[in-house]
Amino acid sequence: MNPQFEEIQKRMSHIGNLNNYLEDLLAKIPSNLLTGKQQEKLMDVLLDDKDLNKLLEGLKDPRPPRFVLVGRTGVGKSSLINAMSGRYLAEVSDVEIGTKEALRFTYESDGQVYFEVIDTRGIGESESFNQTAESELATVIKAFRPDAILFLQKATERAHIDKDVDSAKKMMLNAGYDLPMVGIITHVDELNPSRIKNPADYPKGKLGLIEEKKAQLMRIFKEQDARVKAIIPVSSYIEWDRDADDLPQEERRELTIEFDGRYGIEELLDFLEQSIDIRAAIHLGMTIRVNKIAEKIALRFIKVFSALAATVALSPIIATDIAVLLSLQTVLLMIVAYLSGRDLEFKTARELLVSLGGIGATGFTLRMIAQQGSKFANLVLPGAGSAISASIASGGTYAIGKAAVAYYLKGVPEGELKQVVKSAREEFVEIE
């Protein structure tokens, strides 16, 4: 197995076990900081957040996203799938699905399924695509239960667009339930000047053509009264380190990217993760952008813990005490570290928190740290703390979380965390 992929699978397994980790984590908090009842209360507060609970539910049973691909031969369907995954995936055909107008595939690598796909290659280009074929395809799509329809249109293709959009509209209606459809304009790298493949070097003229193509497709969708959630121009242009056509399938999965000319792929992935079933979105994120999905989960925890910190400071759901607040912040650090694939002991996380406190991450002033002295550093027993404002507690917790994300998930070195904390505190003031 590819070592990089093996590491990704470990991270996926780690994140997927987050629900169990939370329960184990709270049980490890020293009883002189949080009692068993307080730990149960904290867990209840965490699970009371609907968005966080939704993410945790998605982690319990993630599944590969299911897409219906609509587009003519040569539009770049497999290239798009590879560009989305950043890997050269195997296109594995499933059993017959009851219509010659479509084929069902899984796209996988090293035994890991990335996508399940129905390729409706018969739509638009087949003269035999009649009402009977439409009915057969509708039945297949209903059984498939896709998460989204991806309508692919080549940027350099001018003919048949109206007909293809109409076909996609009928297919969507015949499917019998509301599906997010995204229009994807492929091969934008082939627009003039086509010799320029690096998106960072696209001149204004090329970018202007891309916007024109986007407006054109949106206009056609509106004229056809076909609902589309977004129009996203992309380039799937990738130069692999070897010619895939000359390699057996088992070696293709080892291919690495030598030149990356992808454009719009991140925007497409963002759209899909926000629009499809949470279980599929979690799987998509963990297999393709594991750090990004980890960051998304971490940011939700940061929001919950920041609000909880303010509550602790004002009217103690748990207890009004600096030591208890710091315990919550320590737990937050441990959660973010866990999402990065690390298991921190409570003592280690506590020491890191004190270190962050030295640069102001806790939101307490150096004067307050001096007032608390060694008691602060050792996270004293409840009862020794001072009253603090909700904004200090909440803002400090927010800054700690953002510093942890920067350090554990983004690889920001310790020497730059002071600036991260400063920016996070300014950001908190703006959003408060």
C-alpha positions as a printed Julia matrix, in Angstrom:
432×3 Matrix{Float64}:
   0.0    0.0     0.0
   1.13   3.55   -0.75
   2.63   4.91    2.55
   0.88   8.26    2.11
  -2.46   6.56    1.57
  -1.85   4.31    4.57
  -1.32   7.4     6.71
  -4.57   8.9     5.41
  -6.43   5.72    6.31
  -5.03   5.89    9.84
  -6.21   9.49   10.14
  -9.64   8.51    8.83
  -9.91   5.74   11.4
  -8.75   8.13   14.13
 -11.29  10.81   13.27
 -14.02   8.22   12.78
 -13.5    7.13   16.39
 -14.02  10.66   17.72
 -17.31   9.8    19.43
 -15.67   7.15   21.61
 -12.65   9.37   22.2
 -14.8   12.14   23.68
 -16.27   9.83   26.28
 -12.85   8.4    27.14
 -11.35  11.89   27.26
 -13.83  13.24   29.78
 -13.31  10.18   31.95
  -9.57  10.97   32.08
 -10.01  14.46   33.5
  -8.76  14.43   37.1
 -11.68  14.31   39.52
 -10.3   17.27   41.47
 -10.95  19.41   38.39
 -14.25  18.04   37.11
 -16.47  15.61   38.96
 -18.23  12.76   37.2
 -21.49  14.71   37.16
 -19.73  17.75   35.74
 -18.18  15.6    33.02
 -21.61  14.23   32.13
 -22.95  17.77   31.99
 -20.15  18.82   29.68
 -20.91  15.91   27.34
 -24.58  16.9    27.32
 -23.67  20.49   26.44
 -21.44  19.3    23.59
 -24.13  17.07   22.13
 -26.73  19.81   22.46
 -25.06  21.73   19.63
 -27.0   20.71   16.52
 -24.23  21.34   13.99
 -21.63  19.54   16.07
 -24.0   16.67   16.73
 -24.66  16.43   13.0
 -20.93  16.13   12.32
 -20.53  13.47   15.0
 -23.47  11.52   13.6
 -21.9   11.66   10.14
 -18.68  10.25   11.58
 -20.5    7.2    12.88
 -21.47   5.92    9.45
 -19.62   7.7     6.61
 -20.18   6.38    3.09
 -18.81   7.17   -0.37
 -20.69   9.97   -2.15
 -22.94   8.87   -5.0
 -23.02  11.03   -8.12
 -24.85  10.91  -11.42
 -22.55  12.19  -14.16
 -24.23  13.83  -17.13
 -22.07  14.71  -20.09
 -21.02  13.63  -23.55
 -18.1   11.39  -24.41
 -14.82  13.27  -24.07
 -16.14  15.78  -21.57
 -13.6   14.58  -19.02
 -15.55  12.61  -16.42
 -12.78  10.3   -15.24
 -10.25  13.14  -15.35
 -12.55  15.18  -13.11
 -12.88  12.33  -10.62
  -9.08  11.93  -10.52
  -8.64  15.68  -10.12
 -11.1   15.72   -7.23
  -9.29  12.91   -5.44
  -5.75  13.92   -6.36
  -5.07  10.28   -7.2
  -5.27   8.1   -10.29
  -8.27   6.0    -9.33
  -9.32   2.66  -10.71
 -12.61   2.77  -12.59
 -14.35  -0.43  -11.52
 -17.56  -1.38  -13.3
 -20.38  -2.8   -11.23
 -23.0   -5.29  -12.41
 -25.49  -4.4   -15.12
 -28.0   -1.85  -13.87
 -30.86  -2.41  -16.27
 -30.27   0.18  -18.96
 -27.74   0.49  -21.78
 -27.96   4.26  -21.47
 -25.89   4.31  -18.29
 -23.05   2.49  -16.58
 -22.34   2.22  -12.88
 -18.81   2.5   -11.52
 -16.92   2.75   -8.3
 -13.74   4.79   -8.3
 -11.26   3.3    -5.87
  -7.63   2.91   -4.86
  -5.95   0.44   -2.49
  -9.35  -1.03   -1.68
 -10.75   2.35   -0.63
 -13.85   3.47   -2.54
 -13.81   7.21   -3.17
 -16.94   7.64   -5.29
 -19.89   5.66   -6.57
 -21.02   6.91   -9.95
 -23.68   6.4   -12.58
 -22.37   7.66  -15.92
 -25.35   8.59  -18.1
 -23.28   8.65  -21.26
 -26.35   7.85  -23.37
 -28.11  11.11  -22.63
 -28.0   13.72  -25.35
 -25.82  11.86  -27.84
 -27.87   8.73  -28.44
 -30.66   8.8   -31.0
 -32.2    5.8   -29.26
 -32.73   7.72  -26.01
 -36.52   7.72  -26.01
 -39.25   7.73  -23.36
 -38.65   4.06  -22.58
 -34.96   4.71  -22.0
 -35.84   7.75  -19.87
 -38.13   5.6   -17.71
 -35.49   2.89  -17.3
 -32.87   5.46  -16.32
 -35.23   7.11  -13.83
 -35.77   3.74  -12.15
 -32.03   3.16  -11.92
 -31.41   6.61  -10.44
 -34.13   6.18   -7.83
 -32.57   2.9    -6.73
 -29.1    4.46   -6.7
 -30.17   7.34   -4.42
 -27.51   9.81   -5.62
 -26.29  12.73   -3.55
 -25.95  15.09   -6.51
 -26.06  15.38  -10.28
 -22.87  16.62  -11.9
 -23.64  18.15  -15.28
 -20.42  18.36  -17.28
 -20.01  20.65  -20.27
 -16.73  21.12  -22.11
 -15.6   24.74  -22.21
 -14.62  24.54  -25.87
 -17.86  22.82  -26.95
 -20.55  25.08  -28.41
 -23.07  22.64  -29.86
 -25.79  20.58  -28.15
 -25.74  22.54  -24.88
 -29.48  23.3   -24.96
 -30.33  19.68  -25.71
 -28.06  18.36  -22.97
 -29.48  20.72  -20.34
 -33.01  19.72  -21.34
 -32.08  16.04  -20.99
 -30.59  16.65  -17.56
 -33.7   18.53  -16.5
 -35.97  15.64  -17.57
 -33.76  13.13  -15.81
 -33.86  15.17  -12.63
 -37.65  15.43  -12.74
 -38.08  11.73  -13.49
 -35.87  10.83  -10.54
 -38.76  11.93   -8.36
 -36.92  13.79   -5.58
 -34.98  16.99   -5.17
 -31.31  16.65   -6.02
 -28.63  19.31   -5.96
 -27.31  19.73   -9.5
 -24.06  21.52  -10.22
 -23.02  22.59  -13.68
 -19.32  21.92  -14.23
 -17.52  23.54  -17.14
 -14.55  21.29  -17.86
 -11.28  21.83  -19.76
 -11.1   25.57  -19.08
  -7.34  25.23  -19.53
  -8.03  24.71  -23.24
  -9.49  28.19  -23.63
  -7.15  30.68  -25.27
  -4.3   30.89  -24.68
  -4.42  27.1   -24.31
  -0.65  26.81  -23.89
  -0.94  28.31  -20.39
  -1.79  25.45  -18.03
  -0.81  26.9   -14.67
  -3.89  28.58  -13.17
  -1.66  31.06  -11.35
  -0.55  32.32  -14.76
  -3.98  32.6   -16.4
  -4.08  36.04  -18.03
  -7.07  38.35  -17.68
  -8.28  37.42  -21.16
  -8.47  33.72  -20.26
 -10.16  34.44  -16.96
 -12.64  36.6   -18.84
 -13.45  33.74  -21.23
 -14.03  31.45  -18.25
 -16.53  33.91  -16.81
 -18.26  34.19  -20.21
 -18.65  30.4   -20.39
 -20.04  30.38  -16.87
 -22.59  33.09  -17.71
 -23.54  31.3   -20.94
 -24.29  28.01  -19.19
 -26.22  29.75  -16.42
 -28.31  31.56  -19.05
 -29.16  28.28  -20.79
 -30.21  26.67  -17.51
 -32.51  29.62  -16.83
 -33.96  29.52  -20.35
 -34.66  25.8   -19.93
 -36.14  26.44  -16.47
 -33.72  23.85  -15.12
 -32.63  24.26  -11.51
 -28.91  24.33  -10.88
 -27.29  25.07   -7.52
 -24.01  26.37   -8.93
 -21.94  26.71  -12.08
 -18.29  25.9   -11.44
 -15.57  26.12  -14.14
 -12.76  23.63  -13.64
  -9.58  22.29  -15.16
  -8.62  18.71  -14.34
  -5.26  19.08  -16.05
  -2.68  16.92  -14.3
   0.66  15.63  -15.55
   1.48  12.37  -13.79
   5.02  11.16  -13.21
   4.47   8.35  -15.73
   2.18   7.64  -18.66
  -0.82   5.86  -17.14
  -1.81   4.24  -20.45
   1.36   2.13  -20.41
   0.88   0.86  -16.87
  -1.14  -2.05  -15.44
  -3.93  -1.02  -13.11
  -2.08  -1.97   -9.91
   0.75   0.42  -10.81
  -1.49   3.32  -11.76
  -2.47   3.82   -8.13
   1.17   4.6    -7.37
   1.26   7.52   -9.78
   2.1   10.9    -8.31
   1.42  14.38   -9.62
   4.36  15.92  -11.47
   2.55  19.08  -12.6
  -0.69  20.3   -11.07
  -2.82  22.41  -13.39
  -6.09  21.98  -11.51
  -8.43  24.94  -11.4
 -11.73  25.28   -9.53
 -11.5   21.83   -7.93
 -11.35  23.16   -4.37
 -14.43  25.29   -5.03
 -16.25  22.23   -6.37
 -15.29  20.14   -3.34
 -16.4   22.93   -1.0
 -19.77  23.06   -2.75
 -20.28  19.3    -2.58
 -19.29  19.03    1.09
 -21.82  21.74    1.94
 -24.62  20.37   -0.25
 -24.72  16.6     0.08
 -25.71  14.16    2.82
 -23.48  14.62    5.86
 -22.32  10.98    5.8
 -21.17  11.34    2.2
 -19.67  14.77    2.91
 -17.65  13.35    5.82
 -16.37  10.48    3.65
 -15.51  12.88    0.83
 -13.6   15.12    3.2
 -11.75  12.33    4.99
 -10.61  10.55    1.82
  -9.64  13.66   -0.13
  -9.04  16.54    2.29
  -8.63  14.92    5.68
  -7.05  18.02    7.24
  -9.86  20.2     5.99
 -12.6   17.99    7.44
 -10.63  17.78   10.68
 -10.41  21.57   10.71
 -14.15  21.85   10.09
 -14.87  19.63   13.07
 -12.3   21.47   15.19
 -13.81  24.86   14.4
 -17.2   23.6    15.51
 -15.71  22.46   18.82
 -14.03  25.84   19.19
 -17.36  27.6    18.79
 -19.07  25.32   21.32
 -16.25  25.58   23.87
 -16.02  29.36   23.48
 -19.72  29.71   24.24
 -19.4   27.28   27.13
 -16.48  29.26   28.55
 -18.61  32.39   28.6
 -21.36  30.5    30.39
 -18.91  29.2    32.98
 -17.72  32.75   33.63
 -21.23  34.17   33.99
 -23.52  31.62   35.56
 -21.84  28.33   36.29
 -23.41  25.41   34.51
 -20.31  23.57   35.69
 -18.51  25.86   38.17
 -17.22  29.41   38.31
 -13.5   28.94   38.63
 -10.42  29.68   36.56
  -9.23  26.11   37.12
 -12.42  24.7    35.62
 -12.22  27.07   32.67
  -8.63  26.0    32.04
  -9.75  22.38   32.23
 -12.24  23.06   29.45
  -9.53  24.72   27.39
  -7.22  21.78   28.0
  -9.92  19.41   26.73
 -10.3   21.58   23.62
  -6.56  21.32   22.96
  -6.71  17.56   23.33
  -9.62  17.31   20.87
  -7.82  19.36   18.2
  -4.65  17.33   18.7
  -6.67  14.13   18.38
  -8.11  15.32   15.07
  -4.54  15.68   13.81
  -3.84  12.04   14.67
  -2.13  12.67   18.02
  -3.2   11.41   21.42
  -2.25  13.89   24.15
  -2.33  13.06   27.82
  -4.2   15.54   29.98
  -0.98  16.57   31.74
   0.81  17.19   28.44
  -2.06  19.26   27.1
  -2.23  21.21   30.35
   1.46  22.08   30.1
   0.97  23.22   26.51
  -1.95  25.35   27.62
   0.22  27.05   30.25
   2.8   27.64   27.51
   0.16  29.23   25.32
  -0.93  31.3    28.3
   2.56  32.81   28.3
   1.8   34.43   24.94
  -1.7   35.46   25.87
  -3.7   32.66   24.28
  -5.87  32.08   27.32
  -7.14  35.62   27.16
  -5.86  36.39   30.66
  -3.46  39.26   31.07
   0.06  38.63   32.31
  -0.97  40.53   35.44
  -3.66  37.95   36.2
  -1.18  35.15   35.59
   1.16  36.83   38.07
  -1.67  37.17   40.59
  -2.44  33.48   40.41
   1.25  32.54   40.42
   2.02  28.85   40.72
  -1.63  28.12   41.35
  -2.39  29.07   37.76
   0.4   26.93   36.32
  -0.68  23.92   38.33
  -4.41  24.3    37.61
  -5.46  24.57   41.21
  -8.43  22.96   42.89
 -11.82  24.59   42.36
 -12.4   27.47   44.68
  -9.07  29.22   44.2
  -9.98  31.11   41.04
 -10.96  34.69   40.41
 -14.05  35.97   38.71
 -13.46  36.69   35.04
 -15.59  38.28   32.36
 -17.46  36.24   29.82
 -15.71  37.99   26.94
 -12.26  37.21   28.35
 -13.19  33.58   28.93
 -14.83  33.13   25.56
 -12.24  35.09   23.58
  -9.36  33.32   25.27
 -10.87  29.92   24.55
 -11.44  30.9    20.93
  -7.79  31.99   20.6
  -6.56  28.75   22.18
  -8.6   26.7    19.74
  -7.37  28.65   16.73
  -3.77  28.34   17.91
  -4.24  24.58   18.3
  -5.67  24.3    14.78
  -2.75  26.29   13.39
  -0.2   24.17   15.22
  -1.66  20.67   14.88
  -3.62  20.83   11.61
  -1.77  23.46    9.61
   1.79  22.87   10.78
   2.41  26.44   11.92
   5.66  26.46   13.98
   5.57  27.41   17.66
   7.43  30.62   16.98
   4.54  31.95   14.9
   1.75  31.07   17.33
   1.93  34.45   19.04
   0.78  36.12   15.82
  -1.89  33.45   15.32
  -3.24  34.18   18.8
  -3.21  37.93   18.2
  -5.1   37.52   14.92
  -7.58  35.12   16.54
  -8.34  37.59   19.33
  -8.91  40.37   16.78
 -11.11  38.04   14.76
 -13.13  37.16   17.87
 -13.77  40.82   18.63
 -15.1   41.31   15.09
 -17.46  38.33   15.12
 -18.65  38.72   18.73
